Amino acid sequence: MAVKQDQASEAAREGAREAIKRSARDLFARRGVDGVTVREIVAASGQKNHGSLTYYFGSKEELVRELVAEGARVINEARNAMLDALEHRPDGLTLHEAMQALVLPSFAPGDTDDSVDSYMRFITLLSLTHRRLFMASLAGDLNSGYLRCLDLLRRLTPGMDERLRNRRLVFIEASLGAMLSLRETALAGTPPPQHMWRDPHAVADVVMACLAILTAPEPVVADAAGSQPIRP
């Protein structure tokens, strides 16, 4: 009897933790970390004890760290597995395949035919407003697959100016976060609306858009007098 009671208590605790995490992630995705109070998270999760978030996570910041790490782990494992498979091929991999490895795993967390999670909206907004907290939450090897992709993209564009390449990799990160957040928002309705993201080619188009950012011709801009084109 005692064992069953312990198991039931453990299941109840785990259910409460998951309810708090799910509610917090959804609220953070819509309003940002600073726009949501602990009380609002607890109320949204259906917990009667107002101190439940502090009991399970210690603080709102620690909850944020756990949410980031949880989704990042799923993405990182998928990304590294994809890279391992590609890099062990005898004919090597292409620039397009390297970009696929960067982009496609980001669709993984909670993303099924019937549901779309709020994770990408949450971390995209967090990275804009609390960059240090976001990066600290990725401590360890949770970002290893992403860094491997960046290294591959650099090696596969050997003739490209380093400053230009680095700038465009930053543009890709920002653009990918925006596109994935737009997709989540569009598909998160109840019921989900008919939308361009239901097109089976939409995900492949995200890859191609990121590839285009990296490989577009080097820009030519006018000098201060507006007469002579100069290269940045």
C-alpha positions in Angstrom: 0.0 0.0 0.0 2.8 2.4 0.9 4.6 1.7 -2.4 1.4 2.6 -4.3 0.9 5.7 -2.3 4.5 6.8 -3.0 4.1 6.1 -6.7 0.9 8.1 -6.8 2.5 11.0 -4.9 5.5 11.0 -7.4 3.1 10.9 -10.3 1.2 13.9 -8.8 4.4 15.8 -8.3 5.6 15.1 -11.8 2.2 16.1 -13.2 2.3 19.4 -11.3 5.8 20.2 -12.6 4.8 19.5 -16.2 1.7 21.6 -15.9 3.7 24.5 -14.5 6.3 24.2 -17.3 3.7 24.0 -20.0 1.8 27.0 -18.8 5.0 29.0 -18.2 6.3 28.3 -21.7 3.1 29.2 -23.4 2.8 32.5 -21.4 6.5 33.3 -22.0 6.0 32.7 -25.7 3.2 35.3 -25.9 4.3 37.9 -23.4 8.0 37.4 -22.6 9.6 36.4 -19.3 9.3 40.0 -17.9 5.6 40.1 -18.8 4.5 37.1 -16.8 4.4 36.8 -13.0 4.9 33.7 -10.9 1.3 34.0 -9.7 0.0 34.0 -13.3 2.0 30.9 -14.1 0.7 29.1 -11.0 -2.9 30.1 -11.8 -2.6 29.0 -15.5 -1.2 25.7 -14.5 -4.2 24.9 -12.2 -2.1 24.6 -9.0 -3.9 25.6 -5.8 -0.7 26.2 -3.8 0.6 29.6 -4.7 4.1 28.5 -3.7 4.2 25.5 -6.1 6.5 27.1 -8.6 9.1 28.0 -6.0 8.7 24.6 -4.4 9.4 22.7 -7.7 11.9 25.1 -9.4 13.3 27.5 -6.8 12.6 30.6 -8.9 11.2 31.9 -12.2 14.7 32.2 -13.6 15.5 28.6 -12.8 12.3 27.5 -14.4 13.3 29.5 -17.5 16.7 27.7 -17.5 15.0 24.3 -17.3 12.6 25.1 -20.1 15.4 26.3 -22.4 17.6 23.2 -21.7 14.7 20.8 -22.1 13.9 21.9 -25.7 17.5 22.5 -26.6 18.4 18.9 -25.6 15.8 17.5 -28.1 17.1 19.8 -30.9 20.7 19.2 -30.1 20.4 15.4 -30.1 18.5 15.4 -33.4 21.0 17.8 -35.0 24.1 15.8 -33.9 22.5 12.6 -35.1 21.8 14.2 -38.5 25.3 15.5 -38.7 26.8 12.1 -37.7 24.9 10.4 -40.5 25.9 13.0 -43.1 29.6 13.3 -42.2 30.2 9.6 -42.3 29.1 9.3 -45.9 32.0 8.6 -48.2 31.1 11.4 -50.6 30.8 14.0 -47.9 28.0 16.5 -47.6 26.9 19.5 -49.5 26.3 23.1 -48.4 22.5 22.5 -48.7 22.7 19.4 -46.5 24.7 21.3 -43.9 22.0 24.0 -43.9 19.3 21.3 -43.5 21.1 20.0 -40.4 21.1 23.5 -39.0 17.4 24.2 -39.8 15.4 21.0 -39.7 16.0 19.9 -36.1 14.5 23.2 -34.9 11.1 21.9 -35.9 11.4 19.0 -33.5 10.2 20.0 -30.0 6.5 19.1 -29.5 5.9 19.4 -33.2 3.5 16.7 -34.5 0.8 16.6 -37.1 -1.7 17.4 -34.4 0.1 19.9 -32.2 2.7 22.7 -32.4 4.6 23.7 -29.3 5.5 27.2 -28.2 9.2 26.5 -27.7 10.6 28.4 -30.6 8.5 31.5 -29.8 9.7 31.3 -26.2 13.4 31.0 -26.9 13.3 33.5 -29.8 11.8 36.2 -27.6 14.1 35.2 -24.7 17.2 35.5 -26.8 16.2 39.0 -27.8 15.4 40.2 -24.3 17.7 38.1 -22.0 20.5 37.0 -24.2 22.9 36.2 -21.3 20.3 34.1 -19.5 19.5 32.3 -22.8 23.1 31.5 -23.5 23.8 30.5 -19.9 20.9 28.0 -20.1 22.7 26.3 -22.9 25.8 25.6 -20.8 27.6 22.3 -21.4 27.0 20.6 -24.7 23.4 21.6 -25.4 24.6 23.9 -28.2 27.2 21.5 -29.7 25.2 20.5 -32.8 24.6 24.2 -33.7 28.3 25.0 -33.3 29.1 22.0 -35.5 26.8 23.3 -38.2 28.4 26.7 -38.1 31.8 25.2 -38.5 30.6 23.1 -41.5 29.0 26.2 -43.1 32.3 28.0 -42.7 34.3 25.2 -44.2 31.9 24.8 -47.1 32.3 28.4 -48.1 36.1 28.7 -48.2 36.3 31.7 -50.6 33.9 33.9 -48.7 35.0 36.9 -46.8 35.0 36.0 -43.1 33.3 39.2 -41.9 30.6 38.8 -44.5 30.1 35.2 -43.6 29.9 35.8 -39.9 27.4 38.6 -40.4 25.2 36.4 -42.5 25.3 33.6 -40.0 23.9 36.1 -37.5 21.2 37.0 -40.0 20.4 33.4 -40.4 20.0 32.8 -36.7 17.7 35.8 -36.4 15.7 35.0 -39.5 15.3 31.3 -38.6 13.9 32.2 -35.2 11.5 34.7 -36.7 10.3 32.2 -39.4 9.8 29.4 -36.9 8.0 31.7 -34.5 5.7 32.8 -37.3 5.0 29.2 -38.2 4.2 28.3 -34.5 1.8 31.2 -34.2 0.1 30.4 -37.5 -0.4 26.7 -36.6 -1.3 27.1 -32.9 -4.9 28.1 -33.5 -7.8 26.0 -32.3 -8.6 24.6 -34.8 -5.4 25.4 -36.8 -6.2 27.7 -39.7 -5.5 26.8 -43.3 -2.2 28.5 -43.9 0.9 28.4 -46.1 2.7 26.5 -43.4 0.4 23.5 -44.2 2.1 23.3 -47.6 4.5 20.3 -47.5 7.2 22.5 -49.3 7.1 25.2 -46.6 9.8 23.6 -44.4 12.1 23.0 -47.4 11.6 26.7 -48.3 12.9 27.8 -44.8 16.1 25.8 -45.6 16.4 27.5 -49.0 15.7 31.0 -47.6 18.5 30.5 -45.0 20.8 29.2 -47.7 20.0 32.2 -49.9 21.0 34.5 -47.1 24.4 32.9 -46.8 25.2 32.6 -50.5 23.7 35.8 -51.9 26.1 37.9 -54.0 28.3 40.3 -52.0 26.5 43.6 -51.7 27.7 46.7 -53.5 26.8 50.0 -51.8 27.4 53.7 -52.8 30.0 55.8 -51.0 29.0 58.9 -48.9 28.7 61.0 -52.0 26.5 58.5 -53.6 28.7 58.2 -56.7 31.2 55.3 -56.5 30.1 51.8 -55.5 32.2 50.4 -52.7 32.3 46.9 -51.2 31.8 46.7 -47.4 
